[in-house]
Amino acid sequence: MCNVVTQYEISGGTAKGIAASVERGVSEGALAPGAALPPVRRLADRLQVSPGTVATAYKELRRRGIVTTRGRGGTVVAPAPAVASRRPPKVPVGLRDLAGGHPDPELLPALVPPSRLSPGARSHRSTPRLAHLEDAVRDWLRPDGVPVEQVTFAHGALDLIGRVLCGELRPGDAVAMEDPGYHHLLDLVTALGLRIVPVAVDDEGVRPDALRAALRTGVRAVVFSPRAQNPYGGRFSGTRRDALVEVLRDEPDVLVIENDHASAVADAPLCSVTGAGLARWVHVRTVSKFLGTDLRWAAAACDPVTLARHDGRLLLTSGWVSHLLQETVHGLLTDAGTRALVSRARETYAERRGTLARELAARGIASHGRSGMNLWVPVRDESAVVNGLRSYGWWVAAGARFRVAAEPGVRITAASLEPADAARLASEFAAVLGESEATYGG
């Protein structure tokens, strides 16, 4: 259990002032995730205000996702407070980075701005999407069975998902999320003041029994990945997709967000729930994993209500996605040479991921990763493994950033890992596990 805060003095004479003081401490790092705040009456006595004033401040902080309540454990700073997203630690100098989840730069196309630049001032808001890119997106989605009557664009998947959730839910509403799941999505949901209900995953993605249990708690939205699930690497089979559809049909008012973030390099067919007649749904795709990490663009197909709500909010904020960016994406999506490079990248990532999985298995180390660029390796002590591999020159991601209630593990990005390197990493991973067991008991 965390000790009550002693290094940072919370101040304020009103509920608003007290809440602002706590938020300032969190944003500056003086109040770390998990740090316990003083009990209501104790802080009220020290600040010479009523207990109700402190309780109101804590309630506002909970509503905004900055703190959480642990029953008898009291009020603590949230694991991913809304004012301090869990950024990954910097890669130490001299280490091989296998923690970032990034594609191999050698397998990305050269980004060349379009030669036909925007012709001066005009109303982009009246035509926010380029018609020829809309057509290309429909051609991209249609063969996978995704309905393409309504499509829209955004500044990346997180931008789109955040806008959709804001249009549908209110602070305090619950969202069913993969566990382990993508840490930036977990942070986003918390930052929006929404409540995460973790849903267990396996090698085929979200488990139907876990999803059904989550829906019984009254969740308003579900977010999952149909393939290349991050960090576990699961992918929907046709059977799993059908089982999930059966569960979702019992809750027609729940918004289903399908995040197909790796799409073209996922090394698995898409088994989408979106063509199964669900009332409220969104299918999201980005291009950063295979066209370039600086291309902050996402496409989505969705039901008519979701389209209207998303585009209405987009119109009132950024207005549109840059037409220069849209032209760049269109040029790459429709270029034969780029498509050939993406195909080679998909095959290469599958080979590298599979090689590492086999090398680990040969040494008795289980891993998960049927699609995508990452492997999830269950371990008992994440810190011991991360620090142990660091001593051998490897930098992998501790699983704590990705987990809510799931068991510990580490995520290894194999996108740039050649076969010879995979064998060495697996051997040194086994050595680290041996050292960890010797230290902490078998």
N, C-alpha and C positions, 0 to 999 in steps of 0.2 A: 504494500500500500504506500502511496506517495505521502510525504510529509506535508503539513500545512505550509503554505508559502511564508518564508521568512526573509528572503532577499529582496522582494519587491513589495513595497508598501502601497496597498490600494488606497485611493483617496476619493473624495467626493462628499457632497452634502445632500445630493438628490439622487434618485434612482438613475437618472440620465448621466449624472457625473460619475457615479460609481461604475456604471456599465462602460463608460468611455475610458475610465482609468484601467479597468481590466483589459479592454480591447487594446489599449496602448501597450500594456505590458506584454500581451500575446504577440502583437505585431512587431515589437522590438526584440522579442526573444527572451525577455526576462521571465516570462511565464511559459514554460515549455509544455508541449503536449503531455497530458497526464498529471500535471501539477495540480494539487488540491487547493481549492480556495477555502478561506476561513468559513466556519459555520456561520449561519445567518446571524444568530444572536451575538456571537463573539465579535463579528465585524461591526454590527450595529452599535455595540457598546464602545468599541474603539473609535468609531467615526461620530458617535453621539447623534445617531439618527434612530428612527424606529426600525424594528425588525421587518416591518412591512415594506419599508423603503428598500432595504437590502434584498428582500425576497423578490420585489418587483424588478430590481436590476438583474438579478440572476435569471429570472424568467425571460427577460428580454434577450440576455446573452444566450440562453438555451434556444430561443426561437430563431436566432440568427446563426446557430451552428457554431458558436465560439466555445461554449462549455456544454457539458453533459452531466447528467445525474446518475450516480451509481448506487442508489439506495442508501444503505448504511455507510457506503464509502464516501458519501457526500458529493459535492459539486466539484468537478475537475475540468481542466482545459481539454477540449475535444482532441482526439488523436490526430485529426486533420482540421484544425480550426479554420473558419471561413476567411480569416485575415492572414493566414500563414500556410499556404498550400505546401504539401510535402514534396519539396523539390529533392531530386536525387542528390546524394553527396557527390562532390567533385571527384573525378578519377585521379588518384594519386599519380604523381609524375613517375614515368617509367613502367607503368603497369599496362597490360593488354586489356582493353575495355571490352568486356562481354556482358555489360550491365545495361547498356543504353536502349536496347530494343530497336536499333536503327538498321536500315538496309546497308549493304555493301556499296560504298560510293562508286566502285568500279562497275556496278551493274545498274547505274542510273544514267539516263540520257543527258546530254548537254542541254542546258536551258538557254534558249535563244529567244529574246523578246520578239514579238511579231513585228514585221517590217511596216505593216499598215497601222499606224498609231491613231489614237482617238482624234477625230477631226474637230478640235475646238470644243466650244461650249454647246451642250445640248441637254435635253432632259433625260438623263439616265433613269430617273425614277419611273418615267412612263414606259421604258423598255428595259427593265433590270436584267433580263436574261437574253443572251444572244440566241436567236432562233436556231442557228446551225449547231450550237453546242447542245441545246435541248434535244435536237434530233440525234446527235451523237450519243448522248446519255441514254436516250430511249433504245437505241441500237445496242448499247452496252448492257442494259438491264434486261431487255425483253427475252433473250435466249435463256436466261436463268429463271424464267417464270415469274418475275416481279412485275406486277401491274404497272403500266407506265402512262396512264391517262393524266396524272398530275405529277409534275416534277418541279423541283426548286433547287436553288443553290445557296450556299452559305460559306463563311470563312473557316472551313474545317469542321470536323465532326463534333468537337466539343462545343463550338459556337452554335451549331444547329441544334444539338441535343439540349443545350442549356436554354435556348430560346423556346423550343417546343415545351420543355418542362415548365418554364415560367408561364407559358400561355395556358397550361392545363391544370397546374397544381398550385397550392398555396402553402406557405411555411407550415411545417408540422405534418404535412401529408407524407405518406410512406411510398417508397420506391423499392421494388425488388431488384437486387443487384447480384451479379455473379460473385461468388466467394470461393477461391481468390479471384480477383478481378482487376481491371485496369485502374491503377491508382489515381490517375488524373480524373477519371469518371467518378470514382468514389469521392474524391475531394470536391468535385463540381457539385455533386448532389448535396453534400454537407454544406457547402458554401451558399447554396440556394435556400438553406434553412429547411431542407427536406430530411426525412428520416429514412435511413437505409435498413432494409430487411434483407439479410444475406441469404443467398440461394446457393446450395452446394452444386459443384460441377464435377464431371468425370471426363473420360476421354471422348465422350460424345456430346460434350457441352452441358448445358443446364439439365439437371435431373428433374424429371416430371413430378416425382413425389415431393421434392423440395419446393418446386414452384407452386404446387397445389397448396402446400402448407403455408407458403408466403401469402398467397392470394386470400387465404382464410383470415389473415390478419387485417385485411382491408386495404391492401396496397392500391394505389391509383395508377401506377405505371410500372412497366417491366422493361429493363434494359439488358440485352444479351447479344452475344456474337455468335453467328451461325458457323463460323470457321475461323481458324487461326486465333482461337480464344486466348486472350492475353491475361495472365501469364501461362495458363495450363496447357494451351495448345489443342484443346478439344475441337471437334467439328461435328455438326449435326449429320447423322445418317438419315435416310428416308424414314426409317422406323422411329427414330427419336423425334424427328420433325412432326410426324403424325401424332405421336403421343403428346407432344407439347400443344399441338393445335387442339386436341381433345380437352386438355386442361383449360386452355385460354377461351374456348367457346362458352364455357360456363360463366365467364366474366366479361360480357360484351362491352362494358363501360371502361375497362382497363385499357390504357394506351400501351401498345407494344412497340418498342423501339429496337430495331434489328440493326446492329452496328457491324457492317461488313467492311471493316477498316483495311484489311489486307487484300481482299478480293482477287486481283489478277495474279498475285504471287502467293496465294494461300495454299496451293497444292492440294486442293480438295474441291469437289463439286459443291455448288451452293444448293442446299436444301432449305429453302426459305419458307417461313410461315405466312408470308404476305399474300400469297395467292390463294389462301384457303378460306376466303370469305369473312375474315375478321372485320369488325366494324371500325376500329381505331388502330392505325398502324403507321409506322414509318420505317423505310429501309434506307440506310445511310451508307454512302460510299465516299472514300477519299482516295487521293492519288499519291500521298506523300511517301508511301512505302515502296512505290515503284517508278514514279516520275520525278520525285524530288521533295525533300523535307521542307523546302521553302515555299512550295506551292500550297498555300493555305486556302484550299478550296475543297468543298464537299458538294456532292449531289445527293438528292433524296427524292424518292418516290413515296407518296403518302396518300391517305384518304383526303377527300375534299375539305373537310372541316379543319384538319390539321394544316393543310396547305394554306388556307385562308388565315388562320391564326398566326402561323409562322411568318408569312409574307407581310401581314399587317404590321407585326412588330419590327421586322427587318426594315420596312419602309420608314418607320418612325425613328430608327436608330442610324445605322450606317447607310441605309437607303438601298444599296445594291453592292454586288461583288464587282470589283474592278473589271471593266471590259478588257483591259490589257491582259489581266490574269486569265480571263475566260478565253481570249484568243490563244494564249500560250497553251492552256490545257487542251483546247480543241486541236491545235496543231500537233501536239504530241499524241493524243488519243487516236488520231486518224492517220498517223505516219506509219508506214509499213516497217521501216527500220526500227522505230521505237517498239512496235509490237513484237518484233523478233527479239529485241533485247529483253523485253519483259518476259517473254516465253523462256529465254535462257536463264533469267534470274529465278523464275519459278522452279525450274529444274535444279538449278544450283543450290538454292536454299533447301529444297527437299533432300538433296544428296548430303549436304553438310549437316543438317539436323539429324538425318537418319544415321549418318556415320558416328556422330557423337553419342547418340542413344545406344548404338550397338557397342561402342567402346566402353561405355559406362556399364552396360548389361554384362559384358564379358568379365567385368570386375565385381559383379554382384551388386551393382548400384541401379536401383529402379529409377525411371524417369517417365515423364509424360510430355507428349508433344506430337500429336498426329498431323498437325498442319501448322503452317506459319514459320516464323524464324526463331522461336524460343523453345527451350526445354524447361520444365518445372521439375526440380529434383527434391523430393521430400527429405528433410534432415531433422534431427532432433534439436540441434542448437545452431541457429542461423549465424550468430556472431562468430562462433568457433570456426565454422566452415568459411565464411567470408574472410576472416582474418588469416585463417590457415592458407587459403588459396592466394591471398595477397602476398604471403611470404614466398610463394613460388612464382610471383609475377603476374597473377591473374586477378581481374577485378570483376566480380559477379554481383548480382543484385540480391540483397537480403529480402526475403519474402514478406517481412512485416508491413511494407508499404502497400502490398497487394491484398492483405488479409483482413477480414473482419472477425470471423469465428473459425476459419479453416486452420488446419494443422500447419506447422512451420515448413518452410522449404526455401530454396533459392532459385532464382530465374537466371538462366544462361542464354544469351543471344548467340546463336551459332551462325549468323548470316555471313560473317567473314572468316569463319574458322575452317582452314584447310584440313584434309584428312590426317596428315602427319601431326598437326597441332592438336587435333581431337584426341589422338591416342595419348599424347603427352598429358593433356589436361585430365583425361580420365584416370591415368595412372597417379597423377598428383592429387586428384580428388580422392581416390581411394586411400592414399597415404594420409591425407588430412583427416578423413573419417577415422582411420586407425588411431591417429594421434588424439582425436577428440574423445574416442571411447576410452583410451588409456587415461585421459585426464579426468573425464566426468563419469566413468564407469560404463560398462558395456551394456 
